[in-house]
Amino acid sequence: MTAVATRESHARHRDGESAERPATGLFEPHGPTLEDAILAAWDELVSADHATCPVCSGGMSRTSGCETCGSQLT
Ligand SMILES: [Zn+2]
């Protein structure tokens, strides 16, 4: 009986450890981030005066911003 009670407390401790793993996984970036997309669009705007909107994938220019959703990179 005593051994069973000890096992239960070990199992409970393991649950606490495994619960932390998904939380840290949320902060690991997978592939390009939003910041990367915005920086790439900004580079395009500066060099070509025209870029693909990182928000809606529409066309945007440096002077008037996105033609579709109105986003502007300033
Ligand atoms: Zn847009």
PDB file of the backbone (N, CA, C, O) and the ligand in Angstrom, with CONECT records:
HET     ZN  A 101       1
ATOM      1  N   MET A   1       0.835  -1.212   0.000  1.00  0.00           N
ATOM      2  CA  MET A   1       0.000   0.000   0.000  1.00  0.00           C
ATOM      3  C   MET A   1       0.868   1.260   0.000  1.00  0.00           C
ATOM      4  O   MET A   1       0.591   2.227  -0.709  1.00  0.00           O
ATOM      5  N   THR A   2       1.932   1.219   0.821  1.00  0.00           N
ATOM      6  CA  THR A   2       2.808   2.384   0.877  1.00  0.00           C
ATOM      7  C   THR A   2       3.502   2.620  -0.469  1.00  0.00           C
ATOM      8  O   THR A   2       3.679   3.759  -0.899  1.00  0.00           O
ATOM      9  N   ALA A   3       3.893   1.511  -1.128  1.00  0.00           N
ATOM     10  CA  ALA A   3       4.576   1.634  -2.407  1.00  0.00           C
ATOM     11  C   ALA A   3       3.662   2.263  -3.462  1.00  0.00           C
ATOM     12  O   ALA A   3       4.117   3.043  -4.298  1.00  0.00           O
ATOM     13  N   VAL A   4       2.370   1.920  -3.416  1.00  0.00           N
ATOM     14  CA  VAL A   4       1.419   2.475  -4.388  1.00  0.00           C
ATOM     15  C   VAL A   4       1.295   3.995  -4.217  1.00  0.00           C
ATOM     16  O   VAL A   4       1.251   4.751  -5.188  1.00  0.00           O
ATOM     17  N   ALA A   5       1.239   4.418  -2.924  1.00  0.00           N
ATOM     18  CA  ALA A   5       1.103   5.850  -2.665  1.00  0.00           C
ATOM     19  C   ALA A   5       2.322   6.617  -3.177  1.00  0.00           C
ATOM     20  O   ALA A   5       2.186   7.731  -3.682  1.00  0.00           O
ATOM     21  N   THR A   6       3.516   6.023  -3.049  1.00  0.00           N
ATOM     22  CA  THR A   6       4.736   6.667  -3.536  1.00  0.00           C
ATOM     23  C   THR A   6       4.710   6.802  -5.062  1.00  0.00           C
ATOM     24  O   THR A   6       5.101   7.835  -5.607  1.00  0.00           O
ATOM     25  N   ARG A   7       4.249   5.756  -5.739  1.00  0.00           N
ATOM     26  CA  ARG A   7       4.174   5.801  -7.203  1.00  0.00           C
ATOM     27  C   ARG A   7       3.245   6.922  -7.673  1.00  0.00           C
ATOM     28  O   ARG A   7       3.520   7.632  -8.640  1.00  0.00           O
ATOM     29  N   GLU A   8       2.115   7.048  -6.931  1.00  0.00           N
ATOM     30  CA  GLU A   8       1.158   8.079  -7.352  1.00  0.00           C
ATOM     31  C   GLU A   8       1.782   9.484  -7.290  1.00  0.00           C
ATOM     32  O   GLU A   8       1.572  10.312  -8.175  1.00  0.00           O
ATOM     33  N   SER A   9       2.562   9.730  -6.210  1.00  0.00           N
ATOM     34  CA  SER A   9       3.151  11.058  -6.107  1.00  0.00           C
ATOM     35  C   SER A   9       4.224  11.268  -7.182  1.00  0.00           C
ATOM     36  O   SER A   9       4.410  12.388  -7.658  1.00  0.00           O
ATOM     37  N   HIS A  10       4.928  10.201  -7.566  1.00  0.00           N
ATOM     38  CA  HIS A  10       5.898  10.329  -8.654  1.00  0.00           C
ATOM     39  C   HIS A  10       5.203  10.677  -9.967  1.00  0.00           C
ATOM     40  O   HIS A  10       5.662  11.529 -10.728  1.00  0.00           O
ATOM     41  N   ALA A  11       4.073   9.988 -10.212  1.00  0.00           N
ATOM     42  CA  ALA A  11       3.333  10.235 -11.451  1.00  0.00           C
ATOM     43  C   ALA A  11       2.841  11.683 -11.495  1.00  0.00           C
ATOM     44  O   ALA A  11       2.868  12.326 -12.544  1.00  0.00           O
ATOM     45  N   ARG A  12       2.398  12.180 -10.355  1.00  0.00           N
ATOM     46  CA  ARG A  12       1.912  13.556 -10.312  1.00  0.00           C
ATOM     47  C   ARG A  12       3.055  14.533 -10.635  1.00  0.00           C
ATOM     48  O   ARG A  12       2.849  15.535 -11.321  1.00  0.00           O
ATOM     49  N   HIS A  13       4.260  14.227 -10.131  1.00  0.00           N
ATOM     50  CA  HIS A  13       5.406  15.093 -10.409  1.00  0.00           C
ATOM     51  C   HIS A  13       5.751  15.100 -11.894  1.00  0.00           C
ATOM     52  O   HIS A  13       6.105  16.132 -12.462  1.00  0.00           O
ATOM     53  N   ARG A  14       5.637  13.907 -12.517  1.00  0.00           N
ATOM     54  CA  ARG A  14       5.916  13.833 -13.950  1.00  0.00           C
ATOM     55  C   ARG A  14       4.931  14.667 -14.756  1.00  0.00           C
ATOM     56  O   ARG A  14       5.307  15.305 -15.739  1.00  0.00           O
ATOM     57  N   ASP A  15       3.670  14.660 -14.338  1.00  0.00           N
ATOM     58  CA  ASP A  15       2.676  15.453 -15.058  1.00  0.00           C
ATOM     59  C   ASP A  15       3.060  16.935 -15.047  1.00  0.00           C
ATOM     60  O   ASP A  15       2.902  17.630 -16.051  1.00  0.00           O
ATOM     61  N   GLY A  16       3.566  17.413 -13.902  1.00  0.00           N
ATOM     62  CA  GLY A  16       3.975  18.810 -13.819  1.00  0.00           C
ATOM     63  C   GLY A  16       5.115  19.124 -14.769  1.00  0.00           C
ATOM     64  O   GLY A  16       5.156  20.205 -15.357  1.00  0.00           O
ATOM     65  N   GLU A  17       6.045  18.185 -14.925  1.00  0.00           N
ATOM     66  CA  GLU A  17       7.169  18.415 -15.836  1.00  0.00           C
ATOM     67  C   GLU A  17       6.715  18.444 -17.284  1.00  0.00           C
ATOM     68  O   GLU A  17       7.115  19.322 -18.049  1.00  0.00           O
ATOM     69  N   SER A  18       5.873  17.476 -17.664  1.00  0.00           N
ATOM     70  CA  SER A  18       5.458  17.398 -19.064  1.00  0.00           C
ATOM     71  C   SER A  18       4.559  18.576 -19.437  1.00  0.00           C
ATOM     72  O   SER A  18       4.494  18.961 -20.605  1.00  0.00           O
ATOM     73  N   ALA A  19       3.870  19.146 -18.455  1.00  0.00           N
ATOM     74  CA  ALA A  19       2.994  20.276 -18.752  1.00  0.00           C
ATOM     75  C   ALA A  19       3.810  21.510 -19.140  1.00  0.00           C
ATOM     76  O   ALA A  19       3.310  22.391 -19.840  1.00  0.00           O
ATOM     77  N   GLU A  20       5.065  21.576 -18.686  1.00  0.00           N
ATOM     78  CA  GLU A  20       5.882  22.740 -19.021  1.00  0.00           C
ATOM     79  C   GLU A  20       6.445  22.665 -20.437  1.00  0.00           C
ATOM     80  O   GLU A  20       6.731  23.696 -21.046  1.00  0.00           O
ATOM     81  N   ARG A  21       6.605  21.457 -20.963  1.00  0.00           N
ATOM     82  CA  ARG A  21       7.241  21.318 -22.283  1.00  0.00           C
ATOM     83  C   ARG A  21       6.466  21.979 -23.417  1.00  0.00           C
ATOM     84  O   ARG A  21       7.071  22.696 -24.214  1.00  0.00           O
ATOM     85  N   PRO A  22       5.138  21.766 -23.529  1.00  0.00           N
ATOM     86  CA  PRO A  22       4.422  22.426 -24.628  1.00  0.00           C
ATOM     87  C   PRO A  22       4.479  23.948 -24.516  1.00  0.00           C
ATOM     88  O   PRO A  22       4.486  24.645 -25.531  1.00  0.00           O
ATOM     89  N   ALA A  23       4.522  24.469 -23.280  1.00  0.00           N
ATOM     90  CA  ALA A  23       4.558  25.914 -23.092  1.00  0.00           C
ATOM     91  C   ALA A  23       5.839  26.514 -23.669  1.00  0.00           C
ATOM     92  O   ALA A  23       5.801  27.547 -24.337  1.00  0.00           O
ATOM     93  N   THR A  24       6.974  25.860 -23.407  1.00  0.00           N
ATOM     94  CA  THR A  24       8.220  26.385 -23.977  1.00  0.00           C
ATOM     95  C   THR A  24       8.238  26.184 -25.480  1.00  0.00           C
ATOM     96  O   THR A  24       8.845  26.981 -26.195  1.00  0.00           O
ATOM     97  N   GLY A  25       7.578  25.121 -25.988  1.00  0.00           N
ATOM     98  CA  GLY A  25       7.549  24.870 -27.425  1.00  0.00           C
ATOM     99  C   GLY A  25       6.835  25.973 -28.185  1.00  0.00           C
ATOM    100  O   GLY A  25       7.136  26.212 -29.355  1.00  0.00           O
ATOM    101  N   LEU A  26       5.898  26.647 -27.540  1.00  0.00           N
ATOM    102  CA  LEU A  26       5.163  27.715 -28.213  1.00  0.00           C
ATOM    103  C   LEU A  26       6.071  28.865 -28.609  1.00  0.00           C
ATOM    104  O   LEU A  26       5.779  29.600 -29.553  1.00  0.00           O
ATOM    105  N   PHE A  27       7.175  29.019 -27.887  1.00  0.00           N
ATOM    106  CA  PHE A  27       8.055  30.149 -28.166  1.00  0.00           C
ATOM    107  C   PHE A  27       9.175  29.810 -29.138  1.00  0.00           C
ATOM    108  O   PHE A  27      10.002  30.660 -29.467  1.00  0.00           O
ATOM    109  N   GLU A  28       9.196  28.549 -29.598  1.00  0.00           N
ATOM    110  CA  GLU A  28      10.209  28.191 -30.585  1.00  0.00           C
ATOM    111  C   GLU A  28       9.692  28.520 -31.978  1.00  0.00           C
ATOM    112  O   GLU A  28       8.646  28.010 -32.379  1.00  0.00           O
ATOM    113  N   PRO A  29      10.386  29.343 -32.706  1.00  0.00           N
ATOM    114  CA  PRO A  29       9.901  29.733 -34.034  1.00  0.00           C
ATOM    115  C   PRO A  29       9.975  28.581 -35.027  1.00  0.00           C
ATOM    116  O   PRO A  29      10.926  27.799 -35.019  1.00  0.00           O
ATOM    117  N   HIS A  30       8.968  28.486 -35.877  1.00  0.00           N
ATOM    118  CA  HIS A  30       8.961  27.481 -36.936  1.00  0.00           C
ATOM    119  C   HIS A  30       8.935  28.213 -38.270  1.00  0.00           C
ATOM    120  O   HIS A  30       7.933  28.843 -38.611  1.00  0.00           O
ATOM    121  N   GLY A  31      10.000  28.140 -39.013  1.00  0.00           N
ATOM    122  CA  GLY A  31      10.038  28.780 -40.316  1.00  0.00           C
ATOM    123  C   GLY A  31      10.079  30.295 -40.193  1.00  0.00           C
ATOM    124  O   GLY A  31      10.431  30.829 -39.141  1.00  0.00           O
ATOM    125  N   PRO A  32       9.719  30.990 -41.271  1.00  0.00           N
ATOM    126  CA  PRO A  32       9.774  32.459 -41.264  1.00  0.00           C
ATOM    127  C   PRO A  32       8.787  33.055 -40.282  1.00  0.00           C
ATOM    128  O   PRO A  32       7.654  32.583 -40.184  1.00  0.00           O
ATOM    129  N   THR A  33       9.186  34.066 -39.566  1.00  0.00           N
ATOM    130  CA  THR A  33       8.298  34.737 -38.627  1.00  0.00           C
ATOM    131  C   THR A  33       7.638  35.929 -39.300  1.00  0.00           C
ATOM    132  O   THR A  33       8.003  36.307 -40.413  1.00  0.00           O
ATOM    133  N   LEU A  34       6.671  36.512 -38.622  1.00  0.00           N
ATOM    134  CA  LEU A  34       6.019  37.715 -39.150  1.00  0.00           C
ATOM    135  C   LEU A  34       7.034  38.831 -39.336  1.00  0.00           C
ATOM    136  O   LEU A  34       6.961  39.598 -40.296  1.00  0.00           O
ATOM    137  N   GLU A  35       7.980  38.915 -38.410  1.00  0.00           N
ATOM    138  CA  GLU A  35       9.005  39.947 -38.510  1.00  0.00           C
ATOM    139  C   GLU A  35       9.835  39.753 -39.781  1.00  0.00           C
ATOM    140  O   GLU A  35      10.158  40.723 -40.468  1.00  0.00           O
ATOM    141  N   ASP A  36      10.181  38.498 -40.093  1.00  0.00           N
ATOM    142  CA  ASP A  36      10.928  38.220 -41.315  1.00  0.00           C
ATOM    143  C   ASP A  36      10.148  38.672 -42.543  1.00  0.00           C
ATOM    144  O   ASP A  36      10.712  39.266 -43.462  1.00  0.00           O
ATOM    145  N   ALA A  37       8.834  38.383 -42.553  1.00  0.00           N
ATOM    146  CA  ALA A  37       7.995  38.743 -43.696  1.00  0.00           C
ATOM    147  C   ALA A  37       7.942  40.259 -43.863  1.00  0.00           C
ATOM    148  O   ALA A  37       8.006  40.768 -44.982  1.00  0.00           O
ATOM    149  N   ILE A  38       7.826  40.975 -42.750  1.00  0.00           N
ATOM    150  CA  ILE A  38       7.744  42.440 -42.820  1.00  0.00           C
ATOM    151  C   ILE A  38       9.070  43.029 -43.268  1.00  0.00           C
ATOM    152  O   ILE A  38       9.098  43.963 -44.069  1.00  0.00           O
ATOM    153  N   LEU A  39      10.171  42.486 -42.754  1.00  0.00           N
ATOM    154  CA  LEU A  39      11.486  42.984 -43.154  1.00  0.00           C
ATOM    155  C   LEU A  39      11.741  42.721 -44.631  1.00  0.00           C
ATOM    156  O   LEU A  39      12.324  43.560 -45.317  1.00  0.00           O
ATOM    157  N   ALA A  40      11.310  41.560 -45.127  1.00  0.00           N
ATOM    158  CA  ALA A  40      11.476  41.247 -46.541  1.00  0.00           C
ATOM    159  C   ALA A  40      10.669  42.204 -47.396  1.00  0.00           C
ATOM    160  O   ALA A  40      11.145  42.672 -48.430  1.00  0.00           O
ATOM    161  N   ALA A  41       9.436  42.501 -46.965  1.00  0.00           N
ATOM    162  CA  ALA A  41       8.592  43.438 -47.703  1.00  0.00           C
ATOM    163  C   ALA A  41       9.204  44.837 -47.676  1.00  0.00           C
ATOM    164  O   ALA A  41       9.166  45.562 -48.671  1.00  0.00           O
ATOM    165  N   TRP A  42       9.762  45.204 -46.539  1.00  0.00           N
ATOM    166  CA  TRP A  42      10.381  46.519 -46.412  1.00  0.00           C
ATOM    167  C   TRP A  42      11.581  46.644 -47.351  1.00  0.00           C
ATOM    168  O   TRP A  42      11.769  47.680 -47.990  1.00  0.00           O
ATOM    169  N   ASP A  43      12.394  45.582 -47.433  1.00  0.00           N
ATOM    170  CA  ASP A  43      13.531  45.580 -48.349  1.00  0.00           C
ATOM    171  C   ASP A  43      13.069  45.769 -49.785  1.00  0.00           C
ATOM    172  O   ASP A  43      13.674  46.519 -50.552  1.00  0.00           O
ATOM    173  N   GLU A  44      11.979  45.075 -50.144  1.00  0.00           N
ATOM    174  CA  GLU A  44      11.443  45.205 -51.496  1.00  0.00           C
ATOM    175  C   GLU A  44      10.974  46.627 -51.748  1.00  0.00           C
ATOM    176  O   GLU A  44      11.239  47.200 -52.806  1.00  0.00           O
ATOM    177  N   LEU A  45      10.274  47.196 -50.767  1.00  0.00           N
ATOM    178  CA  LEU A  45       9.757  48.557 -50.920  1.00  0.00           C
ATOM    179  C   LEU A  45      10.894  49.547 -51.140  1.00  0.00           C
ATOM    180  O   LEU A  45      10.807  50.417 -52.007  1.00  0.00           O
ATOM    181  N   VAL A  46      11.953  49.414 -50.360  1.00  0.00           N
ATOM    182  CA  VAL A  46      13.059  50.362 -50.442  1.00  0.00           C
ATOM    183  C   VAL A  46      13.775  50.226 -51.777  1.00  0.00           C
ATOM    184  O   VAL A  46      14.126  51.228 -52.402  1.00  0.00           O
ATOM    185  N   SER A  47      13.994  48.989 -52.218  1.00  0.00           N
ATOM    186  CA  SER A  47      14.799  48.781 -53.420  1.00  0.00           C
ATOM    187  C   SER A  47      13.969  48.913 -54.694  1.00  0.00           C
ATOM    188  O   SER A  47      14.486  49.382 -55.708  1.00  0.00           O
ATOM    189  N   ALA A  48      12.687  48.510 -54.672  1.00  0.00           N
ATOM    190  CA  ALA A  48      11.902  48.486 -55.902  1.00  0.00           C
ATOM    191  C   ALA A  48      10.687  49.411 -55.844  1.00  0.00           C
ATOM    192  O   ALA A  48       9.983  49.562 -56.842  1.00  0.00           O
ATOM    193  N   ASP A  49      10.428  50.040 -54.678  1.00  0.00           N
ATOM    194  CA  ASP A  49       9.264  50.901 -54.510  1.00  0.00           C
ATOM    195  C   ASP A  49       7.956  50.134 -54.627  1.00  0.00           C
ATOM    196  O   ASP A  49       6.895  50.740 -54.775  1.00  0.00           O
ATOM    197  N   HIS A  50       8.021  48.815 -54.563  1.00  0.00           N
ATOM    198  CA  HIS A  50       6.823  47.995 -54.713  1.00  0.00           C
ATOM    199  C   HIS A  50       7.078  46.664 -54.025  1.00  0.00           C
ATOM    200  O   HIS A  50       8.175  46.117 -54.138  1.00  0.00           O
ATOM    201  N   ALA A  51       6.091  46.130 -53.314  1.00  0.00           N
ATOM    202  CA  ALA A  51       6.307  44.877 -52.596  1.00  0.00           C
ATOM    203  C   ALA A  51       4.997  44.133 -52.430  1.00  0.00           C
ATOM    204  O   ALA A  51       3.922  44.670 -52.697  1.00  0.00           O
ATOM    205  N   THR A  52       5.101  42.885 -51.982  1.00  0.00           N
ATOM    206  CA  THR A  52       3.924  42.103 -51.651  1.00  0.00           C
ATOM    207  C   THR A  52       3.558  42.343 -50.197  1.00  0.00           C
ATOM    208  O   THR A  52       4.410  42.210 -49.318  1.00  0.00           O
ATOM    209  N   CYS A  53       2.320  42.691 -49.930  1.00  0.00           N
ATOM    210  CA  CYS A  53       1.869  42.991 -48.570  1.00  0.00           C
ATOM    211  C   CYS A  53       2.022  41.758 -47.678  1.00  0.00           C
ATOM    212  O   CYS A  53       1.521  40.689 -48.026  1.00  0.00           O
ATOM    213  N   PRO A  54       2.701  41.885 -46.543  1.00  0.00           N
ATOM    214  CA  PRO A  54       2.853  40.742 -45.629  1.00  0.00           C
ATOM    215  C   PRO A  54       1.551  40.401 -44.899  1.00  0.00           C
ATOM    216  O   PRO A  54       1.451  39.332 -44.297  1.00  0.00           O
ATOM    217  N   VAL A  55       0.568  41.277 -44.942  1.00  0.00           N
ATOM    218  CA  VAL A  55      -0.700  41.038 -44.247  1.00  0.00           C
ATOM    219  C   VAL A  55      -1.666  40.268 -45.144  1.00  0.00           C
ATOM    220  O   VAL A  55      -2.212  39.244 -44.731  1.00  0.00           O
ATOM    221  N   CYS A  56      -1.882  40.754 -46.371  1.00  0.00           N
ATOM    222  CA  CYS A  56      -2.910  40.154 -47.222  1.00  0.00           C
ATOM    223  C   CYS A  56      -2.359  39.655 -48.551  1.00  0.00           C
ATOM    224  O   CYS A  56      -3.120  39.142 -49.371  1.00  0.00           O
ATOM    225  N   SER A  57      -1.066  39.790 -48.783  1.00  0.00           N
ATOM    226  CA  SER A  57      -0.416  39.346 -50.018  1.00  0.00           C
ATOM    227  C   SER A  57      -0.836  40.178 -51.223  1.00  0.00           C
ATOM    228  O   SER A  57      -0.624  39.767 -52.364  1.00  0.00           O
ATOM    229  N   GLY A  58      -1.420  41.328 -50.984  1.00  0.00           N
ATOM    230  CA  GLY A  58      -1.755  42.228 -52.079  1.00  0.00           C
ATOM    231  C   GLY A  58      -0.536  43.041 -52.490  1.00  0.00           C
ATOM    232  O   GLY A  58       0.550  42.885 -51.932  1.00  0.00           O
ATOM    233  N   GLY A  59      -0.733  43.908 -53.472  1.00  0.00           N
ATOM    234  CA  GLY A  59       0.369  44.756 -53.914  1.00  0.00           C
ATOM    235  C   GLY A  59       0.432  46.019 -53.093  1.00  0.00           C
ATOM    236  O   GLY A  59      -0.599  46.620 -52.794  1.00  0.00           O
ATOM    237  N   MET A  60       1.643  46.433 -52.722  1.00  0.00           N
ATOM    238  CA  MET A  60       1.772  47.671 -51.974  1.00  0.00           C
ATOM    239  C   MET A  60       2.945  48.486 -52.498  1.00  0.00           C
ATOM    240  O   MET A  60       3.940  47.938 -52.972  1.00  0.00           O
ATOM    241  N   SER A  61       2.812  49.811 -52.402  1.00  0.00           N
ATOM    242  CA  SER A  61       3.888  50.703 -52.813  1.00  0.00           C
ATOM    243  C   SER A  61       4.358  51.496 -51.609  1.00  0.00           C
ATOM    244  O   SER A  61       3.659  51.583 -50.599  1.00  0.00           O
ATOM    245  N   ARG A  62       5.556  52.079 -51.719  1.00  0.00           N
ATOM    246  CA  ARG A  62       6.115  52.782 -50.572  1.00  0.00           C
ATOM    247  C   ARG A  62       5.316  54.030 -50.243  1.00  0.00           C
ATOM    248  O   ARG A  62       5.208  54.400 -49.074  1.00  0.00           O
ATOM    249  N   THR A  63       4.760  54.679 -51.240  1.00  0.00           N
ATOM    250  CA  THR A  63       4.071  55.943 -50.994  1.00  0.00           C
ATOM    251  C   THR A  63       2.640  55.751 -50.498  1.00  0.00           C
ATOM    252  O   THR A  63       2.201  56.491 -49.618  1.00  0.00           O
ATOM    253  N   SER A  64       1.897  54.778 -51.034  1.00  0.00           N
ATOM    254  CA  SER A  64       0.486  54.664 -50.687  1.00  0.00           C
ATOM    255  C   SER A  64       0.158  53.437 -49.856  1.00  0.00           C
ATOM    256  O   SER A  64      -0.995  53.262 -49.462  1.00  0.00           O
ATOM    257  N   GLY A  65       1.132  52.580 -49.576  1.00  0.00           N
ATOM    258  CA  GLY A  65       0.861  51.395 -48.774  1.00  0.00           C
ATOM    259  C   GLY A  65       0.153  50.317 -49.573  1.00  0.00           C
ATOM    260  O   GLY A  65       0.200  50.300 -50.803  1.00  0.00           O
ATOM    261  N   CYS A  66      -0.507  49.413 -48.850  1.00  0.00           N
ATOM    262  CA  CYS A  66      -1.169  48.286 -49.501  1.00  0.00           C
ATOM    263  C   CYS A  66      -2.436  48.759 -50.203  1.00  0.00           C
ATOM    264  O   CYS A  66      -3.244  49.482 -49.620  1.00  0.00           O
ATOM    265  N   GLU A  67      -2.608  48.345 -51.468  1.00  0.00           N
ATOM    266  CA  GLU A  67      -3.794  48.728 -52.224  1.00  0.00           C
ATOM    267  C   GLU A  67      -5.028  47.965 -51.752  1.00  0.00           C
ATOM    268  O   GLU A  67      -6.151  48.423 -51.964  1.00  0.00           O
ATOM    269  N   THR A  68      -4.842  46.818 -51.122  1.00  0.00           N
ATOM    270  CA  THR A  68      -5.970  45.967 -50.757  1.00  0.00           C
ATOM    271  C   THR A  68      -6.437  46.207 -49.318  1.00  0.00           C
ATOM    272  O   THR A  68      -7.628  46.412 -49.083  1.00  0.00           O
ATOM    273  N   CYS A  69      -5.493  46.181 -48.338  1.00  0.00           N
ATOM    274  CA  CYS A  69      -5.919  46.274 -46.937  1.00  0.00           C
ATOM    275  C   CYS A  69      -5.489  47.578 -46.282  1.00  0.00           C
ATOM    276  O   CYS A  69      -5.858  47.846 -45.139  1.00  0.00           O
ATOM    277  N   GLY A  70      -4.711  48.397 -46.995  1.00  0.00           N
ATOM    278  CA  GLY A  70      -4.347  49.706 -46.470  1.00  0.00           C
ATOM    279  C   GLY A  70      -3.168  49.718 -45.509  1.00  0.00           C
ATOM    280  O   GLY A  70      -2.835  50.764 -44.952  1.00  0.00           O
ATOM    281  N   SER A  71      -2.522  48.550 -45.305  1.00  0.00           N
ATOM    282  CA  SER A  71      -1.369  48.519 -44.413  1.00  0.00           C
ATOM    283  C   SER A  71      -0.225  49.343 -44.976  1.00  0.00           C
ATOM    284  O   SER A  71      -0.027  49.400 -46.190  1.00  0.00           O
ATOM    285  N   GLN A  72       0.520  49.977 -44.097  1.00  0.00           N
ATOM    286  CA  GLN A  72       1.675  50.754 -44.517  1.00  0.00           C
ATOM    287  C   GLN A  72       2.880  50.385 -43.695  1.00  0.00           C
ATOM    288  O   GLN A  72       2.780  50.181 -42.485  1.00  0.00           O
ATOM    289  N   LEU A  73       4.017  50.297 -44.346  1.00  0.00           N
ATOM    290  CA  LEU A  73       5.279  50.095 -43.624  1.00  0.00           C
ATOM    291  C   LEU A  73       5.975  51.441 -43.550  1.00  0.00           C
ATOM    292  O   LEU A  73       6.348  52.013 -44.575  1.00  0.00           O
ATOM    293  N   THR A  74       6.148  51.941 -42.348  1.00  0.00           N
ATOM    294  CA  THR A  74       6.786  53.241 -42.204  1.00  0.00           C
ATOM    295  C   THR A  74       7.998  53.168 -41.310  1.00  0.00           C
ATOM    296  O   THR A  74       8.658  54.181 -41.080  1.00  0.00           O
TER     297      THR A  74
HETATM  298 ZN    ZN A 101      -2.418  44.247 -47.501  1.00  0.00          ZN2+
END
